[in-house]
Amino acid sequence: TGLSARIQLGNGWASFRHVVAADWNGDGVADVIGVDAGGNLWYYPHDGLGFAAPVQIGSGWASFMHVNASDFNGDRLADVLGVDGNGVLWHYPRNGVNLSAPRQLGYGWGTFPHVM
């Protein structure tokens, strides 16, 4: 009927522009995907007890207004969705460990305060 008490998972996230949770490695446990101040896309694997060392999985995300991760195409792998500075909605499908070339899904998303 409500939320449990919050639990601190880490620190040092203040410089991140975007932080989302998704099961990136397919183990059934939510991992963290984040975009740092430099526009680098990072994957923080959750090992059930805490976070393992982060892995950089992309760059060039500084101009993105929204970034999210979910299994958009139904292949059971979390993909990345993003709205760039021009309001274009992009889908970056996974091809195993890496992201494939982006596919434009639409435009005009820049006016939305939130995209999930």
N, C-alpha and C positions, 0 to 999 in steps of 0.2 A: 504494500500500500504506500510505499515511499522509498526514498533512497537510503542506503546505509551510510554510515559515517565515511567521510572521505579518507583515502589512504595516499600518502605521498609516494610517488613512484620514482622520483628523481628530482634533480635540480639543474639549473643552467639553461632552461628553455626560454628565457625572456627574449633572446635575440631571434628566436624562430618566428617566421612569418606565418607558417601553417603547421599544424600538428593534427594528425588523424590516426585513428586506430583501425586496423584491418588485419586479417589473418594472411599475411604476406607469404609465409612459407608453407601454408597448408597443414599445419600440425593441430589445428583446432583451437589454438590460443591466439588472442589478439596481439599483434605486434604494433609498433608505432612507426609511422611514416611522417617525416617532417622536412620542411624547407627552411634552411637557415638564412641568415641575413645576406649571405653572398649568392643566394639562389641555387644552392646545392640541395639535391634531393637525397635524403638519408633514410635508411631502413634500420630500425632498432629491433632486433629479434628478441622476443620474450621467451625465456627458457623455463617458465613455470615458477621461478623464484625471483627473477629480476631480469634486467636487460643485459644481453651479451654486447660485445663491441659493435658499434654501428658500422654499416656498410654503405658507401656512397653508391647510389643507383641512378643518378642523373645530375645534370647541371643545366643552367639557363632558365631557372624557374623564378627569378627575381621579379619579373613583370607580371606574374600570375596573381590575379585577384582572389581566386578560389582554387583550392586543391583538395581533392578527396580521393579515397581509395576504396574500391569495392569490386566484386565480380560482376562487371557490367555486361560482359558478353556470354556469361553462363558456362564458361569452361572450367570452373572451380578454382581459378587463380585470380587473386585480387589485381585489378587493373588500376590505372591512375586516370582520373578525370580532372581537367583543369580549365578555368576560364582565364584567358590571357588579358593583357591590358587593353585590347581592342574589343573585348566582350565576346570573343570567339570561344565556343565550347569545344574542347579537344578530348579525344579518347586515346589513351596510350595503352594498348593491350599488352599483356605479358606474353613472352615466348619462352617460358621456363623461368630463368633467373633474371633476364633483362627485359626492358621495355621495347616493344616494336615501334615502328614509325607511327606517328600520330595520325588519327583520322578525324577530320572536322565533323562535328555533330550538328552544329548550328551557330548562330550569331545573335547578337542582341542581349546577351546575358550580362553585360556590364552594369546594367541598372539594378540588378538584383542584389540586395544586401547580403543574402546568404544563398548558397547553392550546395545542396547535399546529395 
